[in-house]
C-alpha cells in the first residue's frame, strides 16, 4: 500500500471467515476492497442465500451509508482481504465534493446514453 492510500481511509485487514458486518447492524462506513474476496449473504429466517462475491476495486457498504440505514446483508471475508475503511460521515461528505458530483453525473449520462443506444 502506498503512502497516498491512507488519504482514502484507514487500512483494515480481514482473515478468511471474518464477518465484516452483519445483516441488521448499524452502518458505520464504507470499505474499498484492495485485494481479497468478500461474500455477501442475506438471511431469511434460518436460511442464508449467497448474493454476490466482490473483490479488489469494489466498494462495500456504500448503499447502507448513502441511504442511512442498517445493513440489509452480511459481508464475510472468503479470502484474506485488505481494504480501506472510510467512516459514514466522511464518505457522505466526499460524495458532496464538486469533483465527485461532476464525475458521478458524467458517468450517469454516459450510462444513460449507452443504454438508450442499445435499446
Backbone as a ProteinNet text record, in pm:
[ID]
protein_1_A
[PRIMARY]
XXXXXXXXXXXXXXXXXXXXXXXXXXXXXXXXXXXXXXXXXXXXXXXXXXXXXXXXXXXXXXXXXXXXXXXXXXXXXXXXXXXXXXXXXXXXXXXXXXXXXXXXXXXXXXXXXXXXXXX
[TERTIARY]
85.1	0	89.5	58.2	139	97.9	180.4	150.2	17.4	-13.8	-134	-261.9	-256.2	-375	-438.4	-358.3	-412.2	-504.9	-495.5	-584.3	-727.5	-746.9	-879.3	-946.4	-877.6	-937.1	-833.1	-881.7	-796	-776.3	-650.7	-627.4	-680	-752	-802.8	-780.7	-765.8	-745.9	-841.7	-883.7	-975	-921.3	-929.9	-890.5	-1009.9	-983.8	-1091	-1190.6	-1317.8	-1423	-1461.4	-1381.4	-1416.4	-1544.8	-1631.6	-1751.3	-1715.8	-1734.6	-1704.6	-1819.8	-1941.6	-2061.1	-2174	-2273	-2385.6	-2513.9	-2601.3	-2733.5	-2802.5	-2857.5	-2927.4	-2839.7	-2707.3	-2618.5	-2612.1	-2572.8	-2561.1	-2452.8	-2480	-2383.5	-2292.1	-2164.7	-2071.2	-1974.6	-1971.1	-1879.8	-1874.2	-1782.6	-1767.3	-1626.7	-1617.7	-1489.8	-1457.4	-1336.5	-1287.4	-1198	-1239.6	-1163.6	-1039.6	-923.1	-798.2	-762.1	-772.6	-748.5	-817	-838.3	-908.4	-1047.9	-1134	-1271.4	-1365.7	-1482.8	-1587.1	-1714.5	-1775.6	-1903.1	-2015.4	-2122.5	-2238.9	-2352.9	-2414.3	-2520.8	-2642.6	-2760.2	-2884.2	-2955.1	-2989.1	-3059.6	-3209.4	-3282.7	-3428.6	-3469.5	-3491.8	-3518.7	-3393.3	-3405.3	-3290.7	-3205.2	-3255.8	-3186.2	-3098.3	-2980.7	-2893.5	-2870.6	-2882.5	-2867.4	-2745.2	-2655.9	-2538.7	-2584.1	-2554.8	-2598.1	-2489.9	-2365	-2256.8	-2122.4	-2018.8	-1881.1	-1817.3	-1745.3	-1678.3	-1530.4	-1451.9	-1307.6	-1245.2	-1116	-1038.6	-1101.8	-1100.5	-1153.5	-1300.3	-1367	-1510.4	-1536.6	-1649.8	-1693.5	-1788	-1785.6	-1870	-1934.9	-2067.2	-2139.1	-2186.5	-2160.2	-2194.1	-2344.6	-2422.5	-2567.2	-2628.4	-2589.6	-2642.3	-2601.1	-2478.6	-2431.5	-2508.6	-2523.1	-2593.7	-2739.9	-2803.2	-2944.8	-2965.8	-2856	-2862.8	-2951	-2923.2	-2999.4	-2905	-2958.4	-2878.9	-2849.8	-2747.4	-2709.2	-2820.7	-2846.8	-2950.3	-2891.8	-2759.3	-2689.6	-2574.8	-2515.7	-2395.1	-2278.6	-2163.5	-2043.1	-1935.3	-1885.6	-1781.1	-1661.8	-1541.6	-1421.7	-1410.2	-1401.5	-1385.6	-1241.8	-1160.1	-1015.1	-953.4	-824.5	-761.6	-787.5	-836.3	-882.3	-824.1	-775	-726.9	-818.5	-851.5	-943.5	-905.3	-968.4	-960.6	-1099.5	-1107.9	-1235.9	-1250.6	-1364.3	-1395.5	-1524.9	-1523	-1640.3	-1758	-1878.6	-2001	-2007.3	-1984.3	-1994.6	-1888.1	-1765.8	-1659.1	-1692.6	-1749.9	-1787.4	-1898	-1999.6	-2107.7	-2054.9	-1961.8	-1901.1	-1825.4	-1755.3	-1677.6	-1769.8	-1890.2	-1985.2	-2036.3	-2033.6	-2081.9	-1977.1	-1852.5	-1746.4	-1779.9	-1758	-1794.1	-1735.2	-1608.9	-1547.9	-1617	-1652.7	-1718.6	-1857.2	-1931.9	-2065.3	-2055.2	-1957	-1938.5	-1906	-1815.9	-1780.1	-1900	-1979.2	-2098.9	-2199.8	-2219.9	-2312.2	-2263.7	-2133.4	-2076.4	-2097.7	-2067.4	-2088.1	-2234.2	-2322.6	-2465.6	-2512	-2467.7	-2510.7	-2453.1	-2330.8	-2273	-2348.3	-2381.6	-2455.3	-2592.6	-2660.8	-2793.6	-2786.5	-2684.1	-2667.6	-2642.1	-2555.6	-2525	-2645.9	-2720	-2837.6	-2943.1	-2965.1	-3067	-3024.3	-2893.9	-2848.3	-2850	-2858.7	-2863	-3004.4	-3101.2	-3241.6	-3306.6
-117	0	123.1	218.9	340	438.3	539.7	642.1	710.9	731.9	803.9	728.9	596.2	518.5	560.1	602.7	638.6	759.8	839.7	954.2	910.6	788.6	739.9	665.2	641.7	572	497.5	431.2	356	214.4	169.3	32.3	-69.5	-167.5	-276.6	-408	-515.9	-649.4	-747.4	-846.6	-949.5	-1085.9	-1181.6	-1319.8	-1395.1	-1508.1	-1593	-1623.3	-1599.7	-1626.7	-1509	-1402.2	-1283.8	-1220.4	-1180.1	-1106	-958	-892.7	-750.5	-669.9	-709.4	-657.9	-757.8	-748.3	-841.7	-774.1	-853.2	-805.2	-746	-627.5	-560.1	-471	-481	-397.8	-255.4	-163.4	-22.7	-5.3	79	109.7	221.1	189	287.1	342	283.4	332.2	242.5	277.1	211.2	151.9	35.4	-31.3	-29.6	12.8	-3.8	-127.1	-231.2	-356	-337.4	-360.7	-350.2	-483.4	-590	-724.3	-824.5	-944.1	-1046.8	-1067.6	-1127.1	-1152.1	-1148.9	-1089.1	-1079.3	-1139.9	-1229.4	-1288.3	-1216.1	-1190	-1118.2	-1218.4	-1220	-1314.3	-1240.5	-1292.1	-1239	-1353.4	-1329.8	-1431	-1406.9	-1517.6	-1514.1	-1625.3	-1586.3	-1686.7	-1768.2	-1899.5	-1989.1	-2007.5	-1965	-1983.3	-1862.5	-1888.8	-1781.8	-1804	-1697.2	-1704	-1621.8	-1682.3	-1612.1	-1517	-1388.2	-1284.7	-1254.4	-1237.8	-1197	-1217.2	-1211.5	-1206.6	-1084.2	-1006.8	-889.1	-895.3	-821.9	-824.6	-687.9	-688.9	-566.1	-461.7	-337.1	-225.7	-198.4	-280.8	-262.8	-202.9	-133.1	-75.5	-171.1	-165.1	-249.2	-161.2	-165.8	-91.8	46	85.8	221.9	246.5	147.4	167	198.6	124.6	148.8	285.4	327.1	458.4	569.8	559.4	663.8	671.5	554.9	550.1	573.9	577.2	597.1	491	366	256.2	143.8	51.9	-63	-152.3	-235.9	-327.1	-427.1	-451	-546.3	-683.5	-695.8	-821.3	-839.6	-958.8	-987.7	-999.2	-944.1	-949.8	-1026.9	-1135.4	-1218.9	-1228.3	-1221.6	-1241	-1389.1	-1418.8	-1557.5	-1586	-1482.6	-1490.9	-1384.4	-1393.7	-1283.1	-1153.8	-1052.2	-930.2	-806.3	-715.4	-585	-479.2	-380.3	-275.8	-144.6	-38.4	92.3	123.4	162.7	195.6	346.4	396.1	538.5	552.2	624.8	642.6	701.1	675.2	713.1	862.9	946.4	1091.1	1139	1089.2	1128.5	1084.5	964.8	916.8	1004.9	1035.9	1121.1	1259.7	1314.5	1444.6	1434.2	1323.5	1308.8	1303.7	1248.6	1244.9	1383.3	1473.6	1609	1697.9	1650.5	1730.8	1756.7	1878.5	1913.2	1818.9	1780.2	1690.2	1555	1505.2	1374.7	1382.9	1488.6	1506.3	1514.3	1590	1603.4	1467.5	1393.6	1260.2	1167.2	1170.2	1086.4	1124.2	1253.7	1299.2	1258.5	1268.3	1228.6	1080.1	998.2	853.3	820.3	887.5	863	896.5	1009.7	1047.8	952.5	906.1	809.4	677.4	633.1	507.5	520.2	632	654.4	657.6	723.2	732.9	594.6	517.6	382.9	292.6	301.6	216.5	247.5	375.7	411.4	377.1	376.3	342.4	192.2	111.3	-35	-88	-4.4	-49.1	-40.9
0	0	0	-87	-94.9	13.8	32.9	131.4	100.5	-27.6	-66.5	-30.9	-18	13.1	144.5	241.1	372.3	364.2	256.9	239.8	211.4	169.6	134	247.2	356.8	468.7	549.8	652.3	743.4	689.8	676	630.2	732.2	684	767.4	693.6	769.8	711.7	776.1	696.6	743.8	703.7	795.5	768.8	711.3	649.9	596.9	709.1	681.9	779.2	866.2	865.4	945.3	892.7	984.2	947.6	948.3	835.8	822.9	881.4	848.7	915.2	897.4	985.4	987.5	942.7	883.9	844.4	966.8	949.8	1058.9	1144.7	1129.4	1211.1	1156.9	1244.7	1207.2	1101.6	1005.2	900.4	948.7	968.5	1022.9	919.1	798.9	696.8	575.6	486.2	357.3	348.8	288.8	266.8	117.8	83.6	-52.6	-49.5	-116.4	-116.3	-204.5	-146.4	-220.8	-285	-206.7	-258.2	-167.5	-219.6	-145.4	-201.8	-122.2	-166.5	-47.9	-70.7	31.1	-26.1	48.7	9	80.4	6.1	56.6	72.3	191.5	225.6	277.9	246	302.7	374.1	499.8	579.3	568.7	560.8	562.7	658.2	783.1	885.5	910.7	898.8	921.6	796.9	681.4	554.2	522.2	464.5	416.1	267.5	191.9	46.7	5.8	-71.7	-122.6	-232.5	-215.7	-309.7	-413	-367.1	-457.3	-390	-470.4	-422.2	-485.1	-404.3	-457	-423.9	-501.1	-481.5	-498.1	-528.9	-539	-629.7	-583	-659.3	-636.5	-557	-534.8	-397.1	-386.2	-259.2	-189	-57.2	26.9	132.8	141.9	244.9	204.4	80.5	38.4	31.3	-7.6	-19.3	117	218	353	406	377.7	423.3	354.2	223.2	148.5	191.6	210	248.6	397.9	474.1	619.7	686	653.4	711.8	754.2	833.6	876.3	756.3	772.5	664.5	635.9	508.7	468.2	437.4	447.6	419	517.5	514.8	591.9	495.2	532	449.8	525.9	465.1	524.6	430.1	485.5	404	368	238.5	195.4	152.3	148.5	126.9	215.7	245.5	318.7	240.8	309.9	242.8	308.5	224.7	268.9	210.2	291.7	249.4	314.7	267	330.9	382.8	510.7	572.9	579.9	532.1	537.4	615.6	726.7	811.1	733.6	781.4	711.1	680.6	778.7	756.6	658.8	672.2	579.7	437.5	422.6	289.9	230.9	311.3	261.3	222.9	302.8	268.3	136.1	115.8	-8.8	-130	-113.8	-225	-260.7	-164	-186.7	-253.4	-262.9	-324.3	-471	-519.1	-657.3	-762.7	-747.6	-847	-849.8	-732.2	-724.3	-786.4	-756	-815.5	-967.2	-1016.4	-1160.9	-1223.5	-1160.3	-1211	-1212.5	-1106.2	-1099.7	-1206.6	-1226.2	-1330	-1468.8	-1491.7	-1620.3	-1644.6	-1543.3	-1559.1	-1581	-1507.2	-1521.8	-1663.3	-1718.2	-1852.7	-1957.1	-1937.1	-2031.9	-2027.5	-1907	-1892.3	-1955.7	-1933.8	-1991.5	-2142.9	-2197.1	-2342.1	-2401.7	-2339.4	-2388.6	-2379.9	-2269.5	-2251.5	-2356.5	-2384	-2482	-2624.3	-2651.2	-2786.4	-2812.4	-2706.5	-2724.6	-2722.6	-2693	-2689.3	-2824.9
[MASK]
+++++++++++++++++++++++++++++++++++++++++++++++++++++++++++++++++++++++++++++++++++++++++++++++++++++++++++++++++++++++

